[in-house]
């Protein structure tokens, strides 16, 4: 990975001396991030840690009053709500004050100040949407992009073209929170649930009347976020599988989730789709599968991605070194204090939760109902025996069909699980990595695939927890193939939900 330091400075001559005076480097200072110098020397560009040298010359920066800066672009719903709350929490954690928001050249500035009132960090926030966030990142106009969707193939190609030697965009990402796309109705609407197929049929114009959904004889008033909103784009990808041109023109579009939910709340015959994080004054409909399984957008289901329309809130990073205080902020977003702020802001945090098998009666009932010739009762009994007395952790890893690559949310789950192991949270316990599959293909083959994926996740967690003392935690593998489906198999979304590795604590 090439190293490009933040905070470019006017090129000036400097001399860096080792603290014992034995080593001297002369060159032109090109960048400084508060922790590292980058200088052009007769040996080429070099990166040197500031703590190990003394700087002399007219180009030397002021180490004490250095101000870290970061430019953040992206989704307005996040940059104007969750992000300021996280910045405030981080500032308090560092015994600093947060100034702002202050309008600045079309953007919004937040400043973290030390106790002497000097500025330690400045965050320039450019509210927009996922499109503008990725565009700013790719054009080197932002250090971070806050989005509500994955990068398109075109955005990935543009990133590879501009930074071919750096990790791919999909690897330069932090997930700071979770959300979910949910069907919304007014509190007095009579419908209790809706299938994903019916939901997409409504917005394609194939269903126009509530009577077709088991409700009264009344037309459906459709509400959706504008196509340039990341949530709308995620809905198109996860549910519609179509372009905006394939939608019915009988849709009222909204610039913000707040106006959408307000419109739905006022109309008993309205149906909207938006984020769970802003679903106030309305009722969220659970999703009903064709096979009878009901999927509610509750916290545990979203944390484990058991809900098929789960949407992570990722922060994509530029391929360069961020100032240390900015990097510290990103690391802090994974702490318990930050998770509390995420939850208080209406989003779903990623802290590990535990659910005993005894409290999962619906899952077991679904497994029994879905059992067929290829899932004998003996296999279900084996599952119950193996997991009786254990607790399912919310960390769940999922795979694309035929793939062993983890997605960004699953990689984040691996990191959090590894951190918990290193902290001693599971000392003296067993972690059981349990592989499940969809039902496509032969059950015997699916069982072997589930076993290999469970082994892959175990290995990933062990490698990530390299600082843990060996033997503190026992790692075990189990696989039950298609024995416990979380979703109906009639759709790709349902099959994707079922291809997973769960982590159980015993």
C-alpha positions in Angstrom: 0.0 0.0 0.0 1.4 3.4 -0.9 1.4 5.9 1.9 0.1 9.4 1.2 0.0 11.6 4.2 -2.8 14.0 5.0 -2.4 17.7 5.6 -0.1 18.7 2.7 2.2 21.5 3.6 4.1 24.1 1.6 7.4 22.4 0.5 10.3 23.6 2.7 13.6 22.3 3.7 13.9 20.4 6.9 16.4 18.2 8.7 15.2 15.3 10.8 17.7 14.1 13.5 17.4 10.9 15.6 17.2 11.7 19.3 20.7 10.3 19.9 22.0 12.5 17.1 23.5 9.6 15.1 21.2 9.8 12.1 20.3 12.8 10.1 17.9 13.1 7.1 17.8 16.3 4.9 15.0 16.9 2.5 11.9 18.8 1.6 8.9 18.3 3.9 5.8 17.5 1.7 3.3 16.4 4.4 2.7 16.0 8.1 -0.2 14.4 9.9 0.7 15.1 13.5 2.4 11.7 13.9 4.5 11.2 10.7 6.6 13.4 8.5 6.9 12.7 4.8 10.0 14.2 3.1 11.6 14.0 -0.3 15.3 13.1 0.1 18.1 12.0 -2.1 17.0 8.5 -1.2 13.5 9.2 -2.5 10.3 9.9 -0.4 10.5 8.7 3.1 8.0 8.5 6.0 9.4 9.1 9.5 7.6 8.9 12.8 7.7 12.2 14.6 8.2 10.7 18.1 11.6 9.3 17.1 13.2 12.5 15.7 13.7 16.2 16.2 12.9 18.5 13.3 15.0 21.5 12.4 14.6 24.0 9.6 12.0 26.6 8.3 9.6 23.9 7.2 9.1 22.2 10.6 5.5 22.2 11.8 4.4 23.0 15.4 3.9 19.6 17.0 2.0 21.1 20.0 -0.6 23.1 18.1 -1.0 20.8 15.1 -4.6 20.6 13.9 -5.8 17.3 12.4 -8.2 17.7 9.6 -10.7 15.4 7.8 -13.2 16.0 5.1 -16.3 13.8 5.3 -19.0 13.7 2.5 -22.1 11.6 2.2 -25.6 10.9 3.4 -27.3 13.9 5.0 -29.4 11.7 7.3 -26.2 10.4 8.8 -24.0 13.4 8.6 -26.5 15.7 10.3 -27.6 13.2 13.1 -25.4 10.3 14.0 -22.1 11.8 13.0 -22.3 14.9 15.2 -23.4 12.8 18.1 -20.4 10.5 17.6 -18.0 13.5 17.3 -19.5 15.0 20.5 -18.9 11.7 22.3 -15.4 11.3 21.1 -14.5 14.9 22.1 -15.9 14.3 25.6 -13.9 11.0 25.8 -10.7 13.0 25.1 -11.6 15.8 27.5 -12.1 18.2 24.7 -15.0 20.5 23.6 -16.8 20.3 20.3 -17.6 23.5 18.4 -20.2 23.6 15.7 -22.0 23.1 13.5 -20.6 26.2 11.7 -21.5 26.8 8.0 -18.4 27.1 5.9 -18.3 27.4 2.1 -21.3 25.2 1.6 -20.1 22.7 4.1 -20.4 22.3 7.9 -17.4 22.6 10.2 -16.9 20.9 13.6 -13.8 21.7 15.7 -12.5 19.8 18.7 -10.7 22.2 21.1 -8.2 21.4 23.8 -8.5 22.8 27.3 -6.3 25.7 26.3 -8.8 26.5 23.6 -6.4 25.5 20.8 -7.9 23.4 17.9 -6.9 19.8 18.0 -9.1 18.6 15.1 -11.3 20.0 12.4 -14.0 18.0 10.6 -15.4 19.5 7.4 -18.7 17.8 6.7 -20.3 17.9 3.2 -23.9 16.7 3.5 -25.4 15.1 0.4 -26.1 11.5 -0.6 -24.2 8.3 -1.3 -23.6 9.4 -4.9 -21.9 12.7 -3.9 -20.0 10.9 -1.1 -18.4 8.4 -3.4 -17.8 11.1 -6.0 -16.0 13.3 -3.5 -13.9 10.4 -2.3 -12.9 9.3 -5.8 -12.0 12.9 -6.8 -9.8 13.3 -3.7 -12.2 16.0 -2.3 -13.0 13.9 0.8 -11.1 11.7 3.2 -14.2 9.7 4.1 -17.5 8.9 2.5 -20.6 8.1 4.6 -23.0 6.0 2.5 -26.1 3.8 2.7 -25.2 1.5 -0.2 -22.3 -0.4 -1.6 -20.1 1.1 -4.3 -21.2 0.5 -7.9 -19.0 -1.4 -10.3 -18.2 1.9 -12.0 -17.1 3.4 -8.7 -15.0 0.4 -8.0 -13.4 0.6 -11.4 -12.7 4.3 -10.9 -11.1 3.6 -7.5 -8.8 0.9 -9.0 -7.8 3.2 -11.8 -6.8 6.0 -9.4 -5.2 3.8 -6.7 -4.2 0.5 -8.3 -1.6 -0.3 -5.6 -3.8 0.3 -2.6 -6.4 -2.0 -1.0 -9.7 -2.1 -2.9 -12.5 0.2 -1.9 -14.4 -2.7 -0.3 -11.4 -3.2 2.0 -11.1 0.5 3.1 -14.4 0.6 5.0 -15.6 0.9 8.6 -19.2 0.0 9.5 -20.3 2.5 12.2 -24.0 1.5 12.6 -26.8 -0.6 11.1 -30.1 0.3 9.7 -32.9 -1.6 7.8 -35.3 -0.9 5.0 -38.8 -1.3 6.4 -42.4 -1.1 5.0 -44.2 1.7 6.8 -48.0 2.3 7.3 -50.1 4.6 9.4 -50.8 3.4 13.0 -54.5 2.7 12.1 -53.7 0.7 9.0 -55.3 -2.8 9.3 -52.5 -4.8 7.6 -50.3 -6.9 10.0 -47.5 -8.0 7.6 -46.5 -7.9 3.9 -44.5 -10.2 1.8 -41.4 -8.9 0.0 -42.9 -10.0 -3.3 -46.1 -8.0 -2.6 -44.1 -5.0 -1.5 -42.1 -5.0 -4.7 -45.3 -5.6 -6.7 -46.9 -2.5 -5.1 -44.0 -0.2 -6.2 -44.0 -1.8 -9.7 -47.7 -1.0 -10.0 -48.7 -4.6 -10.2 -50.8 -4.2 -6.9 -52.8 -1.0 -6.6 -55.5 -1.9 -3.9 -55.2 -2.8 -0.3 -57.8 -5.4 -0.9 -55.1 -7.5 -2.7 -53.1 -7.4 0.5 -56.0 -8.5 2.8 -57.1 -4.9 3.7 -60.0 -2.7 2.8 -61.1 -1.8 -0.8 -59.0 1.3 -1.1 -56.2 2.5 -3.4 -52.6 2.3 -2.1 -50.8 5.6 -1.8 -47.1 4.8 -2.4 -44.3 6.8 -0.9 -40.5 6.4 -1.5 -37.3 8.3 -1.1 -35.8 10.0 -4.1 -33.7 7.8 -6.4 -30.5 9.7 -5.3 -31.0 8.7 -1.7 -28.8 5.8 -0.5 -31.7 4.0 1.1 -33.7 4.1 -2.1 -30.7 2.7 -4.0 -30.4 -0.1 -1.4 -34.1 -0.9 -1.8 -33.6 -1.1 -5.6 -30.7 -3.5 -5.1 -32.0 -5.6 -2.3 -35.7 -5.8 -3.1 -36.6 -4.5 -6.5 -33.8 -5.8 -8.6 -34.8 -3.2 -11.1 -34.1 0.4 -12.2 -36.2 3.4 -11.4 -37.7 3.3 -14.9 -39.5 0.0 -14.1 -41.4 1.5 -11.2 -44.9 2.8 -11.4 -45.2 6.5 -12.0 -47.8 6.6 -9.2 -45.2 7.2 -6.4 -44.8 10.2 -4.3 -41.0 10.8 -3.8 -39.5 12.5 -0.8 -36.2 14.3 -0.3 -35.9 13.2 3.3 -37.1 10.3 5.4 -38.7 12.8 7.8 -41.1 14.1 5.2 -41.8 10.5 4.0 -42.7 9.2 7.5 -44.8 12.3 8.2 -46.8 11.7 5.0 -47.4 8.0 5.7 -48.5 8.8 9.3 -51.2 11.1 8.0 -52.7 8.7 5.5 -54.4 5.4 6.6 -54.0 4.1 3.0 -50.3 5.0 2.5 -47.5 2.5 2.2 -43.9 3.7 2.3 -40.4 2.3 2.5 -37.6 4.0 4.5 -35.0 3.4 7.2 -36.0 1.9 10.5 -33.8 4.6 12.2 -36.3 7.3 11.3 -39.6 5.4 11.5 -41.3 7.5 14.2 -45.1 8.0 14.4 -45.6 5.2 11.9 -46.0 1.4 12.2 -43.4 -1.0 10.8 -44.8 -4.1 9.0 -42.8 -7.3 9.3 -42.0 -9.2 6.2 -44.0 -12.4 5.5 -42.4 -15.1 3.5 -44.2 -17.3 1.0 -43.4 -20.3 3.1 -45.0 -18.7 6.2 -41.8 -17.4 8.0 -42.2 -13.9 9.5 -39.2 -11.6 9.6 -39.4 -8.6 11.9 -36.9 -5.8 11.8 -36.0 -6.1 15.5 -32.6 -5.3 16.9 -31.3 -8.9 17.2 -32.4 -9.8 13.6 -30.7 -6.7 12.2 -27.5 -7.3 14.2 -27.3 -10.8 12.9 -28.5 -9.8 9.3 -31.3 -12.3 9.7 -33.6 -9.5 8.5 -33.2 -9.6 4.7 -33.2 -5.8 4.2 -30.5 -4.9 6.7 -28.5 -1.9 5.6 -25.1 -1.2 7.1 -23.9 2.4 7.5 -20.4 2.3 6.1 -17.6 4.9 6.1 -15.3 4.4 3.1 -11.8 5.7 3.4 -9.4 7.4 1.0 -6.2 5.4 0.2 -4.0 7.6 2.3 -2.9 7.9 5.9 -5.3 9.9 8.0 -4.2 12.2 10.8 -3.7 10.2 14.0 -6.5 11.9 15.9 -8.9 11.2 13.0 -7.8 7.5 13.0 -8.4 7.5 16.8 -11.9 8.7 16.2 -12.6 5.9 13.8 -11.2 3.4 16.3 -13.3 4.9 19.0 -16.5 4.3 17.0 -16.1 0.6 17.9 -16.2 1.2 21.6 -19.1 0.6 24.0 -19.5 4.3 24.5 -19.9 4.9 20.8 -22.3 1.9 20.5 -24.6 3.6 23.1 -24.7 6.8 21.1 -25.5 4.8 17.9 -28.5 3.1 19.7 -29.7 6.4 21.2 -29.6 8.0 17.7 -32.2 5.4 16.4 -29.7 3.2 14.6 -28.8 -0.4 15.6 -25.4 -0.8 17.2 -23.0 -3.7 16.7 -22.3 -4.7 20.2 -22.3 -8.5 20.8 -25.5 -9.8 22.4 -26.4 -13.3 23.5 -29.6 -15.2 23.0 -30.0 -18.7 24.7 -31.4 -21.5 22.6 -34.3 -21.7 25.0 -35.4 -18.3 23.8 -35.4 -19.2 20.2 -38.6 -21.2 20.0 -39.8 -19.5 16.8 -36.5 -20.5 15.0 -36.9 -24.1 16.1 -40.6 -24.1 15.1 -39.6 -22.7 11.7 -36.9 -25.4 11.3 -39.4 -28.2 12.1 -42.0 -26.7 9.7 -39.4 -26.4 6.9 -37.9 -29.9 7.4 -38.4 -32.3 4.5 -37.0 -35.5 3.2 -33.5 -34.1 3.1 -33.6 -32.7 6.7 -34.6 -35.7 8.9 -35.8 -35.3 12.4 -32.6 -36.9 13.6 -30.6 -33.9 12.3 -32.8 -31.4 14.1 -32.4 -33.4 17.3 -28.6 -33.4 16.9 -28.7 -29.6 16.5 -30.7 -29.2 19.7 -28.4 -31.5 21.6 -25.3 -29.7 20.4 -26.6 -26.2 21.2 -28.7 -26.9 24.3 -27.4 -24.6 27.1 -25.5 -22.4 24.7 -26.1 -18.8 23.6 -26.1 -17.5 20.1 -24.0 -14.4 19.7 -25.2 -11.6 17.4 -22.0 -11.8 15.3 -23.1 -13.7 12.2 -21.1 -14.1 9.0 -22.7 -14.5 5.5 -21.4 -15.5 2.1 -22.5 -15.0 -1.5 -23.6 -18.0 -3.4 -20.6 -20.2 -4.1 -18.2 -17.7 -2.4 -16.0 -17.9 0.6 -15.5 -14.1 0.8 -17.0 -12.3 3.8 -18.9 -9.0 3.2 -18.0 -5.8 5.0 -20.5 -6.3 7.8 -19.2 -9.9 8.3 -15.6 -8.7 8.4 -16.6 -6.1 11.0 -18.3 -8.9 13.0 -15.0 -10.9 12.9 -13.1 -8.0 14.2 -15.5 -7.4 17.1 -15.5 -11.0 18.0 -11.7 -11.1 18.0 -11.5 -8.0 20.2 -13.9 -9.6 22.7 -11.7 -12.7 22.7 -8.5 -10.6 23.3 -10.3 -8.8 26.2 -11.0 -12.0 28.0 -14.8 -11.8 27.6 -15.0 -15.6 26.7 -12.2 -17.0 28.9 -12.8 -20.6 29.8 -15.7 -20.9 27.4 -16.3 -22.6 24.1 -17.0 -20.8 20.9 -18.9 -23.0 18.4 -18.9 -21.9 14.8 -22.1 -23.4 13.2 -22.4 -23.5 9.5 -25.8 -23.3 7.7 -26.7 -23.3 4.0 -29.6 -22.6 1.7 -31.5 -25.6 0.2 -30.3 -25.2 -3.4 -28.7 -28.5 -4.5 -28.2 -31.8 -2.6 -28.4 -31.7 1.2 -25.2 -33.7 1.5 -23.2 -31.2 -0.6 -24.8 -28.2 1.3 -23.7 -29.8 4.6 -20.1 -30.0 3.4 -20.2 -26.4 2.1 -21.5 -25.2 5.5 -18.7 -27.1 7.3 -16.0 -25.5 5.1 -17.5 -22.0 5.7 -17.6 -22.6 9.5 -14.0 -23.6 9.4 -13.1 -20.5 7.3 -14.8 -18.2 9.8 -13.1 -19.9 12.8 -9.7 -19.5 11.1 -10.5 -15.8 10.3 -11.4 -15.1 14.0 -8.4 -17.0 15.3 -6.1 -15.0 13.0 -7.7 -11.7 14.0 -7.4 -12.5 17.7 -3.6 -13.0 17.5 -3.0 -11.1 20.7 -5.1 -13.5 22.7 -3.3 -16.0 25.0 -3.6 -19.5 23.4 -5.9 -21.9 25.2 -8.1 -19.2 26.9 -11.0 -20.0 24.5 -11.8 -23.3 22.9 -12.9 -23.2 19.2 -15.2 -25.8 17.8 -16.9 -26.5 14.5 -20.4 -27.7 13.7 -22.5 -27.8 10.6 -26.2 -28.4 10.0 -26.6 -27.4 6.3 -30.1 -26.4 5.5 -31.6 -27.6 8.8 -32.6 -24.2 10.3 -33.7 -21.7 7.6 -34.1 -18.1 8.7 -36.0 -17.1 5.5 -38.0 -18.6 2.7 -36.0 -19.9 -0.2 -38.2 -18.6 -3.0 -36.1 -15.4 -3.4 -32.4 -14.8 -3.6 -32.7 -12.5 -0.5 -34.1 -15.5 1.5 -31.3 -17.8 0.3 -28.7 -15.2 1.1 -30.0 -14.9 4.6 -29.8 -18.7 5.1 -26.2 -19.0 3.9 -24.5 -18.1 7.2 -22.1 -19.1 10.0 -23.5 -18.5 13.5 -21.3 -18.2 16.6 -22.5 -19.9 19.8 -21.0 -19.5 23.3 -21.0 -22.5 25.6 
